[in-house]
Amino acid sequence: MSAVLEAVKQGRPEHLSALLATEPHAADERDEHGTPLLVIATFLATSGGAIPTLRGTPESREVLRVLLAAGADPNAADASGATALHDAARCGHADLIALLRRHGASLHGRLLDADGGTPLALALFYARHDMAEHLLPVLPDNLRHAAAMGRPLEPFLHADGSLTEGATTGLDFYRPSLGFPVWDRTFGRQEVVDEALTWASRNGQIEAMGQLVRLGADPNHNPYRGTPLLWAIYADDAEATTWLLDHGADPDLRHDFGGAEHGTGAVAMHLAAQFGGLRCLQVLLERGADATVVDEGHGGTPLEWAEFSEQHEAAELLRRHLR
């Protein structure tokens, strides 16, 4: 391990600054996997890419500033195509987004070599619509992003309700990592509006959700790794969860959610329990969701998912309900 890489990983900004003063080109070093120092530093500054958002140590964040001040390429990408800006956006760090953009970080991107794999797309995938204002202009500008951001959908619709060409721009990006399985897309109208509904739901855009349902989106479709209800629960959005249940979402619908090995044959209650979404869990219980259902991947009940995930409050709520 080089001295510069070691200083980055150990969070030693003063030592790093001294090293780069004599070797400024070393700011663009990569580790043995080809990951740029700036991406490594962003990972550490976001507390290991934590979701929900956690800040790294002050030293880890200063390391990022030292690298940028030394001239590190803000658009250097790792093997997946992720840049430092992708990681800051995904994890919800507006201050790091601003810092990176001041140093020339691009809003464009090809995460997993996909057209549309931009930092904004990654943020919205992970329900971080609050980061959108820091990632303007909208790239790519499509129906899915408009729905996720609560922007007008009309520019992506013809008068007869069919989709414009722009509605599907950049939809080649659909998964955040190779841990999610391949999707054989059709780009058909039903698929596109159903996917847009899942993105609107995880980002709490109730008005867009209503418009998409009126356009024919199905609250019980799972276009890719999660129904609208499951994504609303992932975001712990009780309002979106309630709206979906009011508009026909089935709380006991079995599903596959998230990465390839996650959420096999589970239901909404499992996810609410795992993520500790107490408000969503309460809504589901009040609506009569089955609290004893067993998932098909691990053979666990919602209570067992809560216990395994150490979601103690969710586990206690379920125990009280089951007594």
Backbone bond lengths (Angstrom), bond angles and torsions (degrees), N, CA, C in turn:
res aa  C-N    CA-C-N  psi(-1)  N-CA   C-N-CA  omega(-1)  CA-C   N-CA-C  phi
1 M - - - 1.459 - - 1.528 108.92 -
2 S 1.332 115.49 130.47 1.455 118.97 179.45 1.521 110.34 -69.25
3 A 1.338 116.18 159.78 1.457 120.81 179.64 1.527 111.17 -63.03
4 V 1.333 116.84 -36.06 1.465 120.61 -179.76 1.530 110.51 -67.70
5 L 1.318 117.10 -46.27 1.459 121.18 178.22 1.522 110.46 -61.30
6 E 1.308 116.51 -41.38 1.464 120.48 179.44 1.525 110.95 -62.96
7 A 1.346 117.00 -40.82 1.464 120.44 179.07 1.514 111.40 -64.28
8 V 1.351 117.15 -36.65 1.466 121.33 177.26 1.526 110.04 -65.54
9 K 1.313 116.57 -49.40 1.467 120.23 -175.61 1.524 112.03 -67.71
10 Q 1.316 116.66 -31.80 1.460 120.06 -178.77 1.525 112.36 -86.59
11 G 1.330 117.28 -5.19 1.453 120.15 178.87 1.511 112.95 66.60
12 R 1.337 115.79 53.72 1.473 121.30 -177.62 1.532 108.48 -120.71
13 P 1.330 117.14 81.01 1.466 119.88 -173.49 1.527 114.10 -64.19
14 E 1.324 117.98 -38.05 1.465 119.42 -178.79 1.523 110.92 -66.28
15 H 1.310 116.24 -43.05 1.466 120.33 177.64 1.523 110.48 -64.58
16 L 1.324 116.33 -41.62 1.465 120.99 178.09 1.520 110.45 -60.83
17 S 1.327 116.96 -43.82 1.458 120.90 -179.51 1.520 110.98 -61.22
18 A 1.328 116.93 -40.48 1.464 120.53 178.57 1.521 111.36 -65.20
19 L 1.319 116.95 -40.52 1.464 120.43 179.13 1.525 111.30 -65.19
20 L 1.331 116.42 -42.16 1.462 120.15 -177.07 1.528 111.95 -74.36
21 A 1.313 117.16 -20.09 1.460 119.92 176.89 1.525 111.22 -63.93
22 T 1.328 115.60 -31.05 1.472 119.69 179.08 1.524 112.42 -99.93
23 E 1.349 116.31 -20.90 1.468 120.78 179.61 1.528 110.22 -133.80
24 P 1.336 118.00 67.47 1.469 119.47 -175.30 1.526 113.63 -60.33
25 H 1.340 117.17 -29.47 1.473 119.65 179.43 1.526 111.84 -64.10
26 A 1.340 116.37 -20.82 1.460 119.83 -178.52 1.522 112.61 -68.47
27 A 1.330 117.79 -11.72 1.472 120.44 177.11 1.520 111.32 -62.60
28 D 1.325 116.87 -21.12 1.466 121.03 179.68 1.529 112.48 -102.75
29 E 1.324 117.05 18.81 1.465 119.95 175.15 1.534 110.31 -62.44
30 R 1.318 114.55 160.99 1.466 122.03 173.57 1.524 108.73 -129.01
31 D 1.333 116.07 156.69 1.459 118.96 177.12 1.519 110.22 -82.48
32 E 1.315 117.16 -172.90 1.470 121.30 -176.04 1.519 113.04 -65.83
33 H 1.339 117.63 -15.71 1.470 121.52 178.13 1.527 111.80 -96.66
34 G 1.316 116.57 1.44 1.454 120.07 -179.09 1.519 114.02 84.63
35 T 1.331 117.08 13.12 1.467 120.64 -179.42 1.527 109.86 -85.16
36 P 1.337 117.79 125.98 1.460 120.39 -179.72 1.528 112.13 -64.01
37 L 1.328 115.90 150.07 1.458 120.13 178.15 1.522 111.40 -56.65
38 L 1.336 117.00 -37.17 1.459 119.96 -177.51 1.527 111.55 -65.10
39 V 1.322 117.22 -36.71 1.464 120.94 177.36 1.523 109.82 -69.70
40 I 1.329 117.32 -40.79 1.460 120.84 176.06 1.524 110.06 -60.76
41 A 1.328 116.35 -44.83 1.463 120.42 -179.51 1.526 111.54 -62.82
42 T 1.332 117.01 -38.33 1.469 120.11 179.05 1.523 110.45 -67.54
43 F 1.323 116.59 -38.62 1.465 121.11 176.17 1.523 110.32 -57.63
44 L 1.315 116.88 -44.78 1.463 120.53 -179.61 1.532 111.71 -72.31
45 A 1.330 116.68 -36.28 1.462 120.64 -179.70 1.522 112.41 -69.38
46 T 1.335 116.89 -19.03 1.466 121.97 176.97 1.521 110.89 -103.70
47 S 1.346 115.07 25.08 1.471 122.14 177.81 1.523 111.61 56.00
48 G 1.343 113.93 49.10 1.456 119.32 178.12 1.510 113.45 75.34
49 G 1.335 116.72 30.80 1.462 119.75 -179.77 1.513 112.93 68.79
50 A 1.318 116.66 34.36 1.468 121.24 -172.48 1.518 112.27 -67.70
51 I 1.325 114.98 136.92 1.460 124.43 169.23 1.534 106.60 -131.58
52 P 1.340 120.32 121.67 1.456 128.54 1.24 1.528 112.67 -62.44
53 T 1.331 114.83 169.46 1.454 122.40 -171.64 1.527 112.49 -61.13
54 L 1.339 114.51 129.96 1.454 122.32 170.37 1.521 107.87 -135.55
55 R 1.320 116.58 140.20 1.457 120.83 177.88 1.522 109.61 -86.13
56 G 1.330 114.77 141.06 1.445 118.97 170.88 1.521 110.05 -72.75
57 T 1.315 116.08 -176.17 1.461 120.24 179.40 1.525 109.92 -68.04
58 P 1.340 117.53 157.68 1.470 119.56 174.50 1.527 111.99 -55.69
59 E 1.320 116.43 -35.62 1.463 119.97 179.59 1.523 111.81 -65.67
60 S 1.333 116.66 -40.10 1.465 119.86 -179.74 1.524 111.16 -65.17
61 R 1.307 116.38 -35.38 1.463 119.95 179.22 1.532 111.06 -74.74
62 E 1.322 116.41 -32.66 1.460 119.29 176.13 1.523 111.03 -68.57
63 V 1.329 117.45 -33.95 1.470 121.39 175.97 1.522 110.35 -57.43
64 L 1.314 116.34 -41.72 1.465 121.07 178.49 1.532 110.40 -60.65
65 R 1.316 116.42 -43.95 1.467 120.51 179.88 1.532 111.15 -65.06
66 V 1.326 116.30 -38.83 1.468 120.13 179.77 1.523 110.45 -63.62
67 L 1.312 117.46 -43.54 1.466 120.72 179.20 1.522 111.31 -61.78
68 L 1.314 116.50 -44.47 1.463 119.95 -179.77 1.524 111.18 -65.63
69 A 1.311 116.36 -41.61 1.461 119.95 179.25 1.523 111.56 -63.88
70 A 1.333 116.20 -28.51 1.467 121.02 179.60 1.523 112.14 -82.25
71 G 1.324 116.72 -4.11 1.461 119.94 176.61 1.509 115.96 98.60
72 A 1.343 117.86 17.45 1.465 120.02 177.15 1.526 110.42 -58.07
73 D 1.312 116.68 140.35 1.462 121.93 -179.18 1.528 109.70 -66.05
74 P 1.334 119.33 114.22 1.461 120.62 -177.12 1.520 113.32 -69.89
75 N 1.336 116.78 -12.80 1.469 120.30 -177.72 1.522 113.15 -109.25
76 A 1.329 116.79 11.49 1.458 119.88 175.25 1.523 109.17 -64.33
77 A 1.329 116.46 135.25 1.469 121.30 -174.79 1.521 110.96 -118.02
78 D 1.325 115.15 153.14 1.462 119.65 174.81 1.522 109.92 -83.25
79 A 1.322 117.22 -172.51 1.460 121.27 -174.59 1.521 112.58 -61.78
80 S 1.335 117.59 -25.43 1.464 120.96 -179.75 1.522 112.51 -85.45
81 G 1.323 116.75 -9.32 1.455 120.77 -174.93 1.510 113.75 95.09
82 A 1.334 117.39 2.43 1.463 121.02 -179.09 1.518 110.65 -80.13
83 T 1.322 115.80 132.71 1.455 122.64 174.04 1.522 109.44 -102.13
84 A 1.328 115.75 174.96 1.462 119.81 175.89 1.528 111.04 -58.91
85 L 1.334 117.18 -36.14 1.459 120.43 -179.69 1.528 111.10 -67.21
86 H 1.318 117.68 -37.58 1.471 119.97 174.16 1.534 110.13 -55.29
87 D 1.328 116.05 -48.20 1.460 119.45 -175.19 1.527 111.91 -68.64
88 A 1.316 117.50 -40.32 1.463 120.25 178.63 1.527 110.58 -63.76
89 A 1.337 116.69 -39.68 1.465 120.95 -179.94 1.518 111.12 -68.58
90 R 1.322 116.87 -45.27 1.471 121.30 -178.84 1.517 111.57 -60.07
91 C 1.328 116.58 -37.97 1.457 120.55 -174.98 1.528 113.41 -91.44
92 G 1.343 117.23 -4.60 1.454 119.98 173.35 1.509 115.88 80.62
93 H 1.336 117.43 42.54 1.461 121.41 -179.14 1.525 109.73 -111.81
94 A 1.316 115.84 91.27 1.468 120.86 -176.60 1.524 111.57 -63.22
95 D 1.332 117.64 -35.27 1.460 119.56 -178.84 1.524 111.60 -67.40
96 L 1.324 116.99 -37.69 1.467 119.59 177.87 1.529 110.94 -71.65
97 I 1.326 116.69 -35.50 1.470 119.57 175.19 1.528 109.19 -59.36
98 A 1.330 116.94 -47.00 1.465 120.55 -179.56 1.525 111.41 -62.28
99 L 1.327 116.93 -42.01 1.463 121.25 178.99 1.526 111.09 -61.79
100 L 1.317 116.34 -46.96 1.468 120.83 -178.43 1.521 111.13 -65.46
101 R 1.322 116.07 -40.60 1.464 118.69 -179.80 1.528 111.45 -67.40
102 R 1.321 117.66 -35.30 1.469 119.83 176.50 1.525 111.58 -61.45
103 H 1.320 115.48 -26.42 1.464 120.00 179.87 1.527 112.31 -98.57
104 G 1.330 116.85 13.42 1.454 120.32 171.52 1.510 117.15 96.65
105 A 1.326 118.11 15.03 1.461 120.18 177.92 1.523 110.12 -62.79
106 S 1.324 116.15 134.81 1.460 122.24 -175.24 1.525 111.68 -86.79
107 L 1.337 114.93 143.79 1.468 120.66 174.41 1.516 111.85 -80.02
108 H 1.322 117.26 -10.93 1.454 121.27 176.41 1.527 109.11 -78.94
109 G 1.296 116.61 168.64 1.459 119.76 178.01 1.507 111.05 175.26
110 R 1.340 115.02 156.68 1.467 121.18 177.61 1.531 108.63 -134.20
111 L 1.314 115.67 62.08 1.452 120.04 177.66 1.525 109.40 -58.01
112 L 1.323 116.72 131.36 1.469 123.56 -174.96 1.527 111.28 55.51
113 D 1.338 115.94 28.77 1.458 123.66 179.19 1.528 112.05 58.06
114 A 1.326 116.02 31.21 1.461 121.17 -178.01 1.513 110.96 -102.84
115 D 1.315 116.36 134.45 1.455 121.12 172.32 1.530 107.75 -61.13
116 G 1.309 115.78 125.50 1.463 119.80 -178.23 1.506 114.16 95.68
117 G 1.334 118.02 3.04 1.455 120.77 -179.08 1.518 112.68 -81.62
118 T 1.316 116.31 61.35 1.463 123.08 -174.12 1.534 111.09 -92.20
119 P 1.326 117.80 166.25 1.468 119.64 173.33 1.526 112.93 -57.40
120 L 1.336 117.73 -38.51 1.463 119.95 178.07 1.518 110.83 -63.02
121 A 1.332 117.44 -45.09 1.464 120.55 179.95 1.526 110.96 -59.19
122 L 1.322 116.68 -41.36 1.462 119.84 -179.75 1.518 110.90 -67.32
123 A 1.326 117.43 -41.03 1.461 120.44 178.15 1.523 111.21 -61.35
124 L 1.316 117.23 -45.17 1.466 120.61 -178.36 1.523 111.42 -69.58
125 F 1.336 117.82 -32.84 1.463 120.35 174.90 1.522 109.97 -57.04
126 Y 1.318 116.03 -40.47 1.462 121.17 -178.11 1.530 112.98 -94.00
127 A 1.329 116.64 24.07 1.472 122.19 171.90 1.516 113.00 66.64
128 R 1.343 117.60 27.62 1.455 120.87 179.90 1.520 110.55 -102.80
129 H 1.342 116.32 58.00 1.464 120.18 178.14 1.523 111.38 -63.91
130 D 1.340 116.57 -20.33 1.453 119.60 178.23 1.526 112.39 -68.64
131 M 1.324 116.84 -14.37 1.461 120.42 177.14 1.529 111.95 -86.86
132 A 1.325 117.06 -12.72 1.469 120.34 -172.53 1.525 112.07 -59.85
133 E 1.321 117.78 -39.16 1.466 120.07 -177.74 1.518 111.96 -63.94
134 H 1.327 117.15 -19.65 1.459 121.27 179.10 1.528 112.23 -93.65
135 L 1.336 116.13 -0.78 1.464 121.04 -174.20 1.524 111.56 -126.13
136 L 1.312 116.14 33.48 1.463 121.60 -179.51 1.513 110.46 -92.27
137 P 1.338 118.31 149.63 1.462 128.64 6.10 1.530 112.67 -74.01
138 V 1.324 114.92 163.37 1.458 121.89 -175.84 1.526 110.19 -69.09
139 L 1.310 115.40 120.50 1.468 121.75 177.59 1.523 109.54 -136.38
140 P 1.334 117.48 122.33 1.459 126.62 -10.68 1.528 110.60 -78.35
141 D 1.312 115.47 159.46 1.463 121.22 -177.99 1.519 107.73 -96.43
142 N 1.333 117.22 101.11 1.459 121.29 -175.77 1.526 110.68 -140.91
143 L 1.316 116.82 178.68 1.468 121.59 -178.51 1.518 111.28 -62.34
144 R 1.312 116.46 -41.47 1.464 121.50 -177.16 1.521 111.23 -61.59
145 H 1.322 116.73 -44.46 1.459 119.76 179.73 1.522 111.37 -70.51
146 A 1.314 116.87 -38.56 1.462 119.42 177.20 1.525 110.26 -59.26
147 A 1.324 116.68 -44.02 1.461 120.84 179.47 1.525 111.07 -64.05
148 A 1.331 117.30 -42.86 1.460 121.53 -177.50 1.519 112.31 -69.05
149 M 1.330 116.72 -25.86 1.458 121.09 -177.88 1.526 112.99 -100.19
150 G 1.331 117.45 -1.68 1.461 120.35 -178.69 1.510 113.31 70.66
151 R 1.327 116.55 28.17 1.462 121.60 178.62 1.533 108.79 -92.80
152 P 1.340 117.57 163.17 1.474 119.59 -179.40 1.529 111.99 -57.91
153 L 1.320 115.15 138.30 1.464 120.84 178.43 1.526 112.23 -92.05
154 E 1.323 116.62 -17.20 1.466 120.92 -173.97 1.534 114.11 -55.42
155 P 1.348 120.03 -35.84 1.470 118.35 179.71 1.524 113.93 -61.49
156 F 1.329 117.44 -14.07 1.460 120.59 -177.33 1.526 112.13 -107.42
157 L 1.343 115.85 12.94 1.456 120.98 -177.48 1.518 110.56 -129.07
158 H 1.337 116.35 135.81 1.457 120.54 169.07 1.523 108.95 -78.04
159 A 1.299 116.15 168.55 1.468 121.33 -177.75 1.523 112.57 -58.27
160 D 1.341 117.20 -30.88 1.467 120.65 -179.07 1.530 112.78 -86.61
161 G 1.333 117.33 5.12 1.460 120.65 178.97 1.510 114.66 91.04
162 S 1.322 117.65 -5.98 1.460 120.02 176.58 1.529 109.41 -73.14
163 L 1.317 116.23 161.69 1.456 121.08 -175.05 1.519 111.26 -88.04
164 T 1.316 115.61 142.21 1.459 119.91 172.99 1.522 108.93 -76.02
165 E 1.309 116.51 167.96 1.466 120.46 177.47 1.525 110.61 -61.88
166 G 1.320 116.32 -35.91 1.459 120.14 -179.05 1.514 114.07 -66.44
167 A 1.322 117.55 -20.41 1.469 120.58 -178.36 1.517 111.99 -60.85
168 T 1.323 116.86 -30.63 1.464 120.63 -175.23 1.529 113.09 -106.15
169 T 1.315 117.47 6.04 1.462 120.14 178.75 1.521 110.69 -59.97
170 G 1.315 116.52 127.75 1.459 120.39 175.88 1.507 115.53 79.16
171 L 1.322 118.93 10.14 1.461 120.16 179.79 1.527 112.48 -79.61
172 D 1.335 117.29 1.58 1.462 118.92 173.25 1.527 110.36 -61.02
173 F 1.337 116.43 -29.12 1.462 119.82 174.04 1.521 108.63 -81.28
174 Y 1.334 116.75 125.65 1.464 119.62 179.18 1.525 112.78 -144.87
175 R 1.338 117.88 -10.66 1.460 119.56 -178.67 1.525 109.31 -135.33
176 P 1.336 117.20 146.85 1.459 120.25 -174.62 1.515 114.66 -83.74
177 S 1.338 116.51 -18.69 1.455 120.27 -177.45 1.523 109.35 -158.94
178 L 1.322 115.56 169.96 1.462 120.26 179.03 1.523 112.22 -73.29
179 G 1.347 116.29 -5.93 1.459 119.32 174.16 1.522 112.79 -71.82
180 F 1.337 116.19 -12.18 1.463 121.94 174.38 1.530 107.74 -97.69
181 P 1.315 118.54 139.11 1.466 120.35 -175.14 1.523 113.37 -70.98
182 V 1.322 114.79 162.59 1.463 122.22 177.89 1.524 109.47 -65.68
183 W 1.310 115.96 142.56 1.464 122.81 177.55 1.524 107.80 -117.78
184 D 1.296 116.16 122.01 1.466 121.61 177.64 1.526 107.78 -86.77
185 R 1.319 116.00 88.42 1.459 121.68 -173.93 1.521 112.11 -72.74
186 T 1.336 114.66 150.18 1.462 120.80 173.15 1.525 111.32 -108.21
187 F 1.345 117.23 -24.08 1.460 124.38 -174.49 1.525 111.81 61.68
188 G 1.348 115.81 20.63 1.459 119.70 174.68 1.516 111.24 -69.91
189 R 1.331 116.06 160.49 1.457 120.49 -175.31 1.532 111.69 -58.04
190 Q 1.349 117.52 -46.67 1.459 119.83 -177.53 1.523 111.03 -61.26
191 E 1.307 116.32 -44.25 1.459 120.50 179.29 1.530 111.28 -60.60
192 V 1.322 116.13 -43.13 1.465 120.74 -176.17 1.525 111.36 -67.33
193 V 1.332 118.14 -44.02 1.468 118.85 -179.37 1.524 110.87 -72.42
194 D 1.341 117.70 -33.38 1.470 120.03 176.25 1.531 110.74 -64.51
195 E 1.335 116.31 -43.74 1.462 119.20 178.23 1.529 110.46 -64.05
196 A 1.318 117.12 -42.73 1.459 120.32 179.07 1.528 110.91 -59.83
197 L 1.334 117.40 -35.21 1.462 120.42 178.17 1.519 110.80 -65.19
198 T 1.336 117.71 -38.52 1.467 118.57 178.18 1.523 110.82 -65.95
199 W 1.335 117.97 -35.65 1.457 120.79 179.46 1.525 110.79 -73.00
200 A 1.324 117.74 -37.56 1.463 120.53 175.86 1.532 110.36 -65.13
201 S 1.335 116.71 -39.34 1.464 121.11 -176.61 1.523 111.47 -67.15
202 R 1.334 117.05 -43.62 1.467 118.56 -178.29 1.524 111.57 -70.20
203 N 1.341 115.89 -18.98 1.461 120.15 179.22 1.523 113.12 -104.87
204 G 1.328 116.84 9.40 1.458 121.35 171.29 1.516 115.76 68.02
205 Q 1.325 117.05 30.30 1.469 120.55 -176.39 1.531 109.13 -95.37
206 I 1.330 115.38 83.73 1.465 121.36 -172.56 1.527 111.85 -62.26
207 E 1.318 117.51 -44.06 1.466 120.04 -178.75 1.525 110.82 -61.42
208 A 1.327 116.98 -44.42 1.461 120.44 178.02 1.524 110.94 -64.51
209 M 1.316 117.04 -37.55 1.463 120.65 177.81 1.526 110.39 -59.06
210 G 1.334 116.38 -45.32 1.457 120.38 179.25 1.510 111.91 -62.74
211 Q 1.318 116.17 -42.26 1.457 119.35 -179.70 1.523 111.23 -65.49
212 L 1.322 116.62 -39.51 1.466 119.97 -179.56 1.533 111.32 -67.77
213 V 1.317 116.73 -38.75 1.475 119.47 176.58 1.521 109.96 -63.79
214 R 1.320 117.17 -39.84 1.474 119.64 177.12 1.532 110.90 -65.28
215 L 1.313 116.55 -26.75 1.467 120.69 176.77 1.518 112.55 -81.37
216 G 1.335 116.67 -4.44 1.451 120.31 176.42 1.509 116.02 112.55
217 A 1.333 118.81 0.20 1.457 120.73 177.48 1.527 109.61 -63.53
218 D 1.327 116.17 141.12 1.462 122.43 -174.97 1.531 109.59 -104.09
219 P 1.344 118.51 118.82 1.466 120.81 179.83 1.521 114.17 -61.99
220 N 1.329 118.11 -13.96 1.461 120.49 -179.62 1.530 113.37 -106.43
221 H 1.323 117.46 3.65 1.463 119.07 176.55 1.523 109.98 -79.87
222 N 1.325 115.02 147.33 1.462 122.15 176.21 1.529 106.99 -119.50
223 P 1.348 117.71 81.66 1.453 119.49 -175.19 1.522 112.84 -64.97
224 Y 1.338 116.61 -36.69 1.458 120.12 176.68 1.523 109.86 -159.92
225 R 1.321 116.46 106.40 1.451 124.75 169.87 1.520 114.20 56.72
226 G 1.336 116.72 40.36 1.450 118.01 173.19 1.514 113.83 147.89
227 T 1.331 115.85 129.72 1.461 120.84 174.27 1.527 109.48 -75.08
228 P 1.331 117.49 167.50 1.470 119.43 175.26 1.530 113.00 -54.84
229 L 1.334 116.99 -40.56 1.462 120.24 -179.38 1.523 111.43 -63.48
230 L 1.311 116.66 -42.64 1.465 120.04 -179.34 1.521 111.37 -63.78
231 W 1.319 116.38 -39.57 1.454 119.14 179.89 1.523 111.52 -72.03
232 A 1.322 117.58 -33.62 1.463 119.85 175.18 1.521 110.30 -63.48
233 I 1.327 115.93 -38.52 1.464 120.43 178.68 1.523 110.28 -70.57
234 Y 1.321 117.27 -38.30 1.466 120.09 175.02 1.526 110.34 -54.65
235 A 1.332 116.15 -41.14 1.464 121.29 180.00 1.527 112.43 -81.66
236 D 1.335 117.58 -1.22 1.465 123.62 -177.73 1.524 110.64 53.28
237 D 1.327 115.26 47.08 1.465 121.64 -178.52 1.528 108.35 -105.51
238 A 1.322 116.11 98.07 1.462 120.69 -176.92 1.520 111.52 -67.73
239 E 1.332 117.33 -32.82 1.463 119.88 -179.89 1.527 110.45 -66.40
240 A 1.336 116.70 -46.97 1.466 119.58 178.39 1.522 110.64 -65.20
241 T 1.336 116.90 -37.95 1.467 120.92 178.07 1.523 110.48 -61.45
242 T 1.316 116.62 -46.28 1.465 120.95 179.61 1.523 110.82 -62.50
243 W 1.332 116.52 -44.30 1.467 120.44 179.89 1.525 110.53 -59.36
244 L 1.299 117.10 -44.28 1.465 120.52 -178.41 1.530 111.29 -65.37
245 L 1.335 117.12 -41.81 1.462 119.71 176.89 1.523 110.85 -63.44
246 D 1.321 116.79 -36.04 1.467 121.04 177.48 1.524 111.88 -68.57
247 H 1.309 117.05 -20.68 1.465 120.99 -176.32 1.524 112.38 -113.94
248 G 1.323 115.67 28.92 1.458 119.98 166.86 1.509 117.30 101.04
249 A 1.328 119.30 0.88 1.463 119.71 178.32 1.528 109.58 -67.01
250 D 1.321 116.74 135.09 1.463 123.20 -178.28 1.527 108.85 -91.20
251 P 1.331 118.44 114.19 1.467 119.55 -177.25 1.520 113.48 -68.69
252 D 1.335 117.93 -18.66 1.468 121.63 -177.10 1.526 112.75 -104.79
253 L 1.328 116.13 13.99 1.461 120.19 179.04 1.520 109.98 -70.90
254 R 1.337 116.58 125.37 1.464 120.52 177.49 1.523 109.60 -74.17
255 H 1.312 116.15 151.95 1.448 119.77 -170.70 1.519 110.68 -156.16
256 D 1.312 114.89 167.89 1.460 122.88 163.62 1.527 105.54 -114.20
257 F 1.321 116.04 132.75 1.462 120.01 -173.53 1.518 110.55 -134.11
258 G 1.335 115.03 140.61 1.461 120.30 171.56 1.512 113.21 73.90
259 G 1.320 116.34 -142.31 1.457 121.56 -178.25 1.513 112.60 -64.41
260 A 1.324 115.45 170.01 1.464 121.24 -171.47 1.524 113.14 -59.08
261 E 1.328 118.29 -32.60 1.459 121.33 -175.81 1.527 112.92 -101.88
262 H 1.314 117.03 9.89 1.463 119.53 -174.54 1.516 111.44 -112.16
263 G 1.317 115.85 141.70 1.459 121.07 169.82 1.511 114.85 67.47
264 T 1.317 118.09 32.82 1.465 120.74 -179.22 1.530 109.94 -74.13
265 G 1.319 115.87 119.87 1.460 120.53 177.80 1.515 113.16 57.97
266 A 1.331 116.67 34.83 1.462 121.01 177.58 1.526 109.35 -101.65
267 V 1.327 115.80 176.53 1.462 120.80 179.22 1.530 108.88 -128.48
268 A 1.318 115.49 177.49 1.461 120.96 -176.39 1.524 112.49 -56.88
269 M 1.316 117.45 -37.23 1.461 121.07 -179.40 1.526 111.22 -60.66
270 H 1.319 117.61 -38.05 1.460 120.40 179.31 1.532 110.86 -60.91
271 L 1.326 115.67 -46.71 1.463 118.96 -178.01 1.520 111.56 -66.66
272 A 1.328 116.99 -43.74 1.463 119.92 179.59 1.524 110.31 -59.77
273 A 1.317 116.37 -37.52 1.463 120.80 178.83 1.520 110.58 -69.99
274 Q 1.303 117.01 -45.01 1.464 120.65 -178.06 1.520 112.06 -62.86
275 F 1.339 116.64 -42.89 1.456 120.52 -176.60 1.531 112.75 -85.42
276 G 1.323 117.02 -3.90 1.457 119.35 179.83 1.509 113.27 67.61
277 G 1.334 116.69 31.12 1.465 121.14 179.84 1.511 110.21 -81.39
278 L 1.314 116.45 84.42 1.464 120.74 -172.26 1.520 112.63 -63.26
279 R 1.317 117.08 -40.47 1.468 119.57 -179.27 1.520 110.56 -65.71
280 C 1.330 116.85 -43.76 1.468 119.97 178.38 1.514 110.99 -68.10
281 L 1.316 116.68 -38.13 1.461 120.43 178.12 1.521 110.60 -61.63
282 Q 1.326 117.21 -41.85 1.456 120.95 178.98 1.525 110.83 -64.55
283 V 1.339 116.54 -41.73 1.463 120.08 177.99 1.522 110.11 -59.96
284 L 1.314 117.43 -45.75 1.471 121.00 -178.79 1.527 111.03 -62.48
285 L 1.322 116.49 -43.24 1.464 119.55 179.64 1.524 110.78 -64.06
286 E 1.327 117.01 -41.72 1.459 120.69 178.91 1.517 111.82 -64.30
287 R 1.334 116.91 -28.11 1.464 121.06 -179.92 1.524 112.26 -90.41
288 G 1.319 117.30 6.88 1.460 120.20 173.46 1.509 115.63 84.72
289 A 1.331 117.78 19.50 1.463 120.15 177.27 1.528 109.56 -62.90
290 D 1.319 116.35 146.23 1.462 122.94 -176.90 1.530 109.68 -73.31
291 A 1.332 117.09 115.25 1.466 121.27 -179.26 1.517 112.72 -88.33
292 T 1.338 117.45 -1.59 1.471 120.42 -177.92 1.527 112.30 -109.91
293 V 1.326 117.88 0.75 1.455 121.79 -175.56 1.532 110.63 -61.75
294 V 1.333 115.72 144.50 1.466 122.28 -178.93 1.520 108.73 -110.09
295 D 1.336 116.84 131.23 1.464 119.24 -179.96 1.529 110.64 -75.72
296 E 1.324 116.82 161.85 1.460 122.04 -174.96 1.524 113.38 -89.75
297 G 1.333 116.91 -13.60 1.454 119.56 -178.34 1.514 113.94 -88.36
298 H 1.336 116.41 -39.19 1.465 121.23 -175.19 1.522 113.19 -123.92
299 G 1.325 116.76 -8.13 1.458 119.86 -179.77 1.513 113.58 68.39
300 G 1.340 116.16 35.85 1.452 120.10 -176.91 1.509 112.95 -114.69
301 T 1.324 116.02 150.71 1.460 122.52 173.68 1.532 108.82 -84.88
302 P 1.339 117.83 167.29 1.463 119.05 173.62 1.523 113.02 -55.21
303 L 1.335 117.86 -39.99 1.462 120.49 178.15 1.524 110.39 -60.43
304 E 1.308 117.11 -43.09 1.470 119.93 -179.58 1.530 111.39 -67.62
305 W 1.338 117.05 -34.05 1.472 119.71 174.84 1.527 110.17 -64.55
306 A 1.326 117.11 -41.76 1.469 120.65 179.04 1.526 110.15 -63.79
307 E 1.333 116.74 -43.93 1.464 120.23 -179.14 1.519 110.91 -65.21
308 F 1.322 117.00 -42.75 1.463 120.49 -179.70 1.524 111.14 -63.09
309 S 1.328 116.39 -36.69 1.468 121.48 -178.52 1.522 112.48 -86.78
310 E 1.347 116.69 3.10 1.464 122.76 -179.95 1.529 112.30 58.02
311 Q 1.331 114.29 37.50 1.466 120.52 174.79 1.532 106.91 -93.99
312 H 1.322 115.01 82.82 1.461 120.47 -168.35 1.526 112.77 -66.50
313 E 1.308 117.50 -39.69 1.473 119.61 179.95 1.523 110.83 -66.70
314 A 1.328 116.59 -40.66 1.464 119.85 177.72 1.521 109.95 -64.54
315 A 1.321 116.98 -41.21 1.462 120.27 179.22 1.528 111.00 -62.22
316 E 1.322 116.91 -41.64 1.464 119.84 -179.76 1.522 110.89 -67.56
317 L 1.339 118.08 -38.69 1.452 120.69 176.82 1.512 110.65 -61.13
318 L 1.311 117.57 -42.08 1.464 121.06 179.04 1.529 111.59 -68.16
319 R 1.318 117.58 -39.59 1.468 119.52 178.31 1.529 110.42 -61.89
320 R 1.329 116.91 -43.58 1.477 119.63 179.19 1.522 109.92 -62.00
321 H 1.328 117.20 -39.89 1.471 120.08 -179.55 1.533 111.16 -65.80
322 L 1.322 117.12 -35.56 1.470 121.47 -174.24 1.523 113.44 -83.93
323 R 1.306 118.09 -10.43 1.479 119.84 -178.97 1.519 111.88 -67.40
